[in-house]
């Protein structure tokens, strides 16, 4: 696929450059007209929310708002209940130039869409809204202090598991669990657990649970591992409304040490943020030192413990949690 973001970037930079030139007489430069428009459309908006709407960092918002205030186009008004909260409003001068900015926007839209049919323009709008939503999710993820992993610039696709893939999920679940814990448990206990946890009936019920999410991660078109997440009452420990549980995260043997586990963790953090969760937790066997080291390096901290029943063996799992910023 071509670099689709390149032409989008060219369009955005060209339109901003044109507007900066044409609005210079109003002392609106460096995209400040965008702030003025959003304040006009959302009278009383606070500065933090303005940054979220425009997807701009706090420093840039502060600088732009201060410039607009200095030029007499915007003013801050204290909240009636809490005077520390300042609401942004257009001044009389700001209201006077707002129609000109909107007229420029309509003209630029007409020029950009010249030659497109109505249906083509509508399709383009729908596609751009989807692209904008994807980028906004990425922006929120990074803004919270999380780190995106590019794996040499090539994204490793993660896709939801469907009920049609039940047999594949079942096979990979048994394979990865056996490879991870088979040597440390008796064959009887191991097989009892596999037959119970990964039966067709059990996995079907879990796939159909609306608060549980299964994902496959692919590497060169091969399924390299999987992830299971739970929220709300689907969590195996309690039912806190502000937490997400990573119940299972497994990478198949040939695909280890490729960064896939970190990619799945980051995906879990993204899903948590999308569902407005503030904490992510998981259980780790106390003797799985490699996993404990892995999660610790990713910012998880032990907050408790619980019993994990594997056949007749009651094992001690450490509960680890990461708070989203």
TIMARTI-499973 format. One line per 5 residues: number of its first residue (from 1); for each residue y negated, z, x negated of C-alpha. Coordinates in nm, 4 decimals. Layout:
NUM	Y Z X  ... .
***
This chain:
1	0.0000 0.0000 0.0000  -0.3478 -0.0841 -0.1283  -0.6096 0.1803 -0.2063  -0.7335 0.1994 0.1525  -0.9820 0.4755 0.0714 .
6	-1.1736 0.2489 -0.1677  -1.3336 0.0278 0.1009  -1.3978 0.3359 0.3151  -1.5781 0.4927 0.0200  -1.7786 0.1747 -0.0406 .
11	-1.8871 0.1714 0.3249  -1.9908 0.5377 0.3172  -2.1862 0.5048 -0.0086  -2.3619 0.1840 0.0999  -2.4727 0.3284 0.4340 .
16	-2.5900 0.6500 0.2706  -2.7873 0.4535 0.0108  -2.9556 0.2453 0.2822  -3.0431 0.5546 0.4855  -3.1790 0.7379 0.1818 .
21	-3.4159 0.4470 0.1151  -3.5285 0.4047 0.4752  -3.5713 0.7775 0.5424  -3.7558 0.8529 0.2195  -4.0863 0.8465 0.4084 .
26	-3.9600 1.1462 0.6081  -3.8604 1.3307 0.2892  -3.4937 1.2925 0.3831  -3.2886 1.2066 0.0764  -2.9381 1.2685 -0.0560 .
31	-2.7841 1.2609 0.2897  -3.0108 1.5298 0.4370  -3.0487 1.3208 0.7520  -2.6830 1.3997 0.8300  -2.7612 1.7723 0.8348 .
36	-3.0615 1.7142 1.0591  -2.8533 1.5128 1.3075  -2.5773 1.7738 1.3246  -2.8312 2.0519 1.3807  -2.9926 1.8445 1.6573 .
41	-2.6529 1.7901 1.8202  -2.5580 2.1584 1.7794  -2.8783 2.3591 1.8327  -2.8398 2.7143 1.7084  -2.5525 2.6328 1.4741 .
46	-2.5100 2.8735 1.1828  -2.5087 2.7474 0.8259  -2.1409 2.8226 0.7597  -2.0314 2.6271 1.0658  -2.2581 2.3378 0.9652 .
51	-2.0693 2.3115 0.6362  -1.7372 2.3046 0.8204  -1.8556 2.0283 1.0536  -1.9764 1.8121 0.7650  -1.6890 1.9115 0.5307 .
56	-1.9346 2.0171 0.2615  -1.9211 2.3128 0.0227  -2.1433 2.6163 0.0737  -2.3756 2.5426 -0.2185  -2.4514 2.1901 -0.0961 .
61	-2.5208 2.3137 0.2580  -2.7551 2.5846 0.1328  -2.9468 2.3388 -0.0836  -2.9829 2.0818 0.1956  -3.0906 2.3357 0.4592 .
66	-3.3478 2.4897 0.2258  -3.4923 2.1433 0.1621  -3.5142 2.0696 0.5359  -3.6881 2.4028 0.5947  -3.9301 2.3396 0.3094 .
71	-4.0205 2.0016 0.4606  -4.0827 2.1591 0.7997  -3.7970 1.9840 0.9798  -3.5660 2.2811 1.0402  -3.6195 2.6513 1.0960 .
76	-3.4003 2.9614 1.0993  -3.4049 3.1876 1.4036  -3.2438 3.5355 1.4007  -2.9670 3.6142 1.6459  -3.0730 3.8427 1.9309 .
81	-2.7810 4.0846 1.8809  -2.7413 4.0621 1.5023  -3.0568 3.9698 1.3140  -2.8577 3.9081 0.9956  -2.7161 3.5967 1.1628 .
86	-2.9537 3.3011 1.1412  -2.9348 3.0075 1.3806  -3.0618 2.6655 1.2743  -3.2978 2.4721 1.5007  -3.5078 2.1584 1.4638 .
91	-3.8824 2.2057 1.4475  -4.1203 1.9848 1.6438  -4.1394 1.7553 1.3391  -3.7604 1.7420 1.3215  -3.7317 1.6476 1.6880 .
96	-3.9917 1.3752 1.6331  -3.7854 1.1851 1.3740  -3.4428 1.2467 1.5307  -3.4644 0.9385 1.7612  -3.5380 0.7180 1.4595 .
101	-3.2291 0.8453 1.2784  -3.0110 0.7838 1.5846  -3.1534 0.4326 1.6191  -3.0651 0.3610 1.2552  -2.7138 0.4877 1.3182 .
106	-2.6672 0.2579 1.6187  -2.7985 -0.0389 1.4203  -2.5676 0.0356 1.1260  -2.2711 0.0612 1.3639  -2.3515 -0.2759 1.5169 .
111	-2.3836 -0.4399 1.1757  -2.0614 -0.2825 1.0461  -1.8614 -0.3949 1.3508  -2.0066 -0.7462 1.3673  -1.7316 -1.0026 1.4316 .
116	-1.4842 -0.7498 1.5751  -1.3716 -0.7712 1.9353  -1.4035 -0.4693 2.1633  -1.0303 -0.3996 2.1363  -1.0410 -0.4312 1.7565 .
121	-1.3337 -0.1898 1.7378  -1.1506 0.0579 1.9612  -0.8354 0.0339 1.7494  -1.0393 0.0838 1.4329  -1.2011 0.3927 1.5823 .
126	-0.8633 0.5427 1.6739  -0.7226 0.4781 1.3272  -1.0283 0.6218 1.1530  -1.0096 0.9344 1.3681  -0.6502 0.9815 1.2511 .
131	-0.7508 0.9273 0.8871  -1.0404 1.1700 0.9313  -0.8055 1.4327 1.0760  -0.5674 1.3978 0.7804  -0.8503 1.4307 0.5290 .
136	-0.9948 1.7290 0.7170  -0.6606 1.9092 0.6923  -0.6535 1.8451 0.3183  -1.0119 1.9693 0.2904  -0.9275 2.2919 0.4737 .
141	-0.6209 2.3414 0.2516  -0.8188 2.3081 -0.0735  -1.1164 2.5062 0.0607  -0.8880 2.8065 0.1107  -0.8135 2.8052 -0.2636 .
146	-0.4820 2.6207 -0.2519  -0.3860 2.3572 -0.5087  -0.2597 2.0111 -0.4248  0.0208 1.8733 -0.6412  0.0233 1.4990 -0.6996 .
151	0.3393 1.4633 -0.9144  0.1848 1.2055 -1.1421  -0.0183 1.0532 -0.8617  0.2813 0.9789 -0.6396  0.3217 1.1888 -0.3284 .
156	0.6711 1.3139 -0.2521  0.7180 1.2504 0.1187  0.8085 1.5400 0.3431  0.9268 1.4518 0.6921  1.0284 1.6617 0.9944 .
161	1.4025 1.6802 1.0590  1.5057 1.5346 1.3949  1.8043 1.6261 1.6122  1.9537 1.2873 1.5203  1.9771 1.4148 1.1613 .
166	2.1752 1.7257 1.2551  2.4883 1.6220 1.0632  2.2850 1.5526 0.7482  2.1014 1.8845 0.7781  2.4322 2.0635 0.8273 .
171	2.5874 1.9045 0.5183  2.2863 1.9735 0.2955  2.2557 2.3303 0.4251  2.6166 2.4077 0.3348  2.5901 2.2248 0.0022 .
176	2.2745 2.3991 -0.1202  2.3687 2.7478 -0.0005  2.7111 2.7223 -0.1648  2.5596 2.5945 -0.4893  2.3070 2.8787 -0.4947 .
181	2.5237 3.1744 -0.3927  2.8868 3.0613 -0.4160  2.9529 3.2100 -0.7589  2.8217 3.5538 -0.6569  3.0161 3.5999 -0.3340 .
186	3.3788 3.5995 -0.2263  3.5080 3.2732 -0.0744  3.5863 3.4551 0.2504  3.2371 3.6007 0.2913  3.0776 3.2706 0.1904 .
191	3.2792 3.0600 0.4342  3.2267 3.3067 0.7176  2.8522 3.2835 0.6652  2.8498 2.9029 0.6376  3.0530 2.8637 0.9560 .
196	2.8237 3.0947 1.1470  2.4782 3.0054 1.0120  2.5288 2.6289 0.9933  2.7475 2.5581 1.2930  2.6532 2.2648 1.5142 .
201	2.5643 2.4995 1.7980  2.3465 2.7230 1.5807  2.1565 2.4428 1.4068  2.1014 2.2581 1.7343  1.9460 2.5697 1.8849 .
206	1.7236 2.6155 1.5797  1.6104 2.2516 1.5822  1.5189 2.2827 1.9494  1.3265 2.6086 1.8977  0.9556 2.5156 1.9389 .
211	0.8395 2.7823 1.6923  1.0757 2.6684 1.4133  1.0138 2.3684 1.1879  1.2634 2.1846 0.9642  1.1560 1.9382 0.6951 .
216	1.3410 1.7125 0.4526  1.1816 1.6324 0.1184  1.2652 1.2924 -0.0312  1.2782 1.1702 -0.3889  1.3179 0.7946 -0.4377 .
221	1.4462 0.7650 -0.0789  1.7119 1.0341 -0.1340  1.7011 1.3617 0.0584  1.6378 1.6125 -0.2186  1.6163 1.9328 -0.0187 .
226	1.4893 2.0956 0.2956  1.2599 2.3624 0.4331  1.2762 2.5812 0.7437  0.9687 2.7621 0.8764  0.9284 3.0072 1.1640 .
231	0.6253 3.1391 1.3496  0.5705 3.3884 1.6284  0.8934 3.5189 1.7893  1.1133 3.2757 1.5950  1.0599 3.4837 1.2798 .
236	1.3662 3.6765 1.1663  1.1677 3.9916 1.0874  0.9220 4.1049 1.3537  0.6992 3.8721 1.5521  0.3515 3.9059 1.4028 .
241	0.1125 3.6452 1.5366  -0.0734 3.5992 1.2064  0.2278 3.5252 0.9824  0.4577 3.2337 0.9019  0.8082 3.2830 0.7643 .
246	0.9757 3.0592 0.5081  1.3334 3.1252 0.6169  1.5042 2.8597 0.4029  1.3901 2.6491 0.1100  1.6554 2.4666 -0.0911 .
251	1.6570 2.1842 -0.3450  1.9792 1.9982 -0.4236  2.1106 2.0250 -0.7805  2.0217 1.6751 -0.9122  1.6609 1.7126 -0.7948 .
256	1.5712 2.0491 -0.9421  1.2915 2.0917 -1.1983  1.0932 1.8030 -1.0473  0.8303 2.0156 -0.8763  0.9856 1.9642 -0.5338 .
261	1.0099 2.3357 -0.4599  0.6389 2.3813 -0.5241  0.5687 2.0820 -0.3019  0.7624 2.2454 -0.0188  0.5805 2.5756 -0.0665 .
266	0.2466 2.3955 -0.0491  0.3635 2.2210 0.2666  0.4496 2.5596 0.4166  0.1011 2.6871 0.3319  -0.0487 2.3814 0.5003 .
271	0.1570 2.4363 0.8158  0.0524 2.8022 0.8151  -0.3156 2.7083 0.7951  -0.2772 2.4484 1.0696  -0.1262 2.7164 1.2934 .
276	-0.4046 2.9633 1.2063  -0.1750 3.2008 1.0168  -0.3196 3.4204 0.7434  0.0011 3.5240 0.5658  0.3245 3.3553 0.4564 .
281	0.6366 3.5601 0.3847  1.0007 3.5160 0.2857  1.3091 3.7118 0.1862  1.4665 3.6787 -0.1602  1.7965 3.8232 -0.2787 .
286	1.7202 4.0994 -0.5284  1.9498 3.9428 -0.7914  1.8055 3.5904 -0.7639  1.5775 3.6351 -1.0634  1.4844 3.2669 -1.0890 .
291	1.3598 3.2609 -0.7295  1.1750 3.5904 -0.7714  0.9971 3.4539 -1.0779  0.9148 3.1275 -0.8963  0.7559 3.2980 -0.5957 .
296	0.5693 3.5506 -0.8098  0.4090 3.2674 -1.0066  0.2945 3.1133 -0.6772  0.1143 3.4301 -0.5739  0.3772 3.6022 -0.3585 .
301	0.3988 3.9816 -0.3842  0.6734 4.2194 -0.2743  0.5805 4.4143 0.0394  0.9188 4.5492 0.1497  1.2901 4.4816 0.1809 .
306	1.5588 4.4143 0.4414  1.9341 4.3685 0.4709  2.0832 4.0190 0.4580  2.4354 4.0171 0.5990  2.6631 3.7688 0.4220 .
311	3.0066 3.8007 0.5769  3.1133 4.1602 0.5223  2.8622 4.2119 0.2390  2.5280 4.3749 0.3279  2.2898 4.2498 0.0598 .
316	1.9372 4.3655 -0.0253  1.6603 4.1090 0.0091  1.3065 4.1684 -0.1152  1.0336 4.0647 0.1273  0.7540 3.8783 -0.0503 .
321	0.4253 3.7726 0.1022  0.1261 3.5559 0.0137  -0.2116 3.5913 0.1819  -0.3965 3.2671 0.2494  -0.7558 3.2568 0.1311 .
***
